[in-house]
Amino acid sequence: MIEKLPEKKSKHNITVLLNKSEIQAIKNNGLNICQVVFYKAGEIQVSENLKLVCDNPGIVMLKMEGEKISEISVSDPNRELSKFHLSVTAKIISHGEDFVSVWNEMEGLSEISIDLPQGNYAGQSVTIKL
């Protein structure tokens, strides 16, 4: 028997940000996590001060600490990309072994490029810590 999540709790913790054929997005307010599926390139307003722009289809998860992004997880279920490109309206200047983030002051966006697994590991999620 499948146990159902209490309706009252889910209404208070989960916010549906967008539910369209191009983008589906929810935010778990209790965990400070936003999960977005982009069926094609697009953008979504995650919060009053944060917009997420994705240049390709894929799945993105943002872990937040208040209004600050602490982790980004991405995956390409289509297994077609070697890099995942996204942008956020938060100033993030950072780099790591498998990613680089550059602040574009003219656009007001941090442009983030994340290397994706290839071969047998294609489609697997990658998480970067900021």
TAHU-V697821 format. One record per residue. NEAR is the number of other C-alpha atoms within 10 Angstrom. Layout:
BEGIN
NEAR
NEAR
END
This chain:
BEGIN
3
4
5
6
8
8
8
8
9
13
10
11
13
17
14
13
18
17
12
10
10
14
20
17
21
18
22
16
14
10
12
16
18
22
20
24
21
23
15
14
15
15
18
18
15
20
12
7
11
15
15
20
19
23
14
17
22
23
21
23
20
21
20
16
12
8
14
15
19
13
15
19
16
25
24
23
14
10
17
12
19
14
18
22
21
22
22
24
18
18
17
20
14
14
16
11
8
14
19
17
22
16
19
15
9
6
9
13
22
23
22
21
17
24
16
22
19
14
7
8
10
17
20
14
16
18
16
16
13
14
END
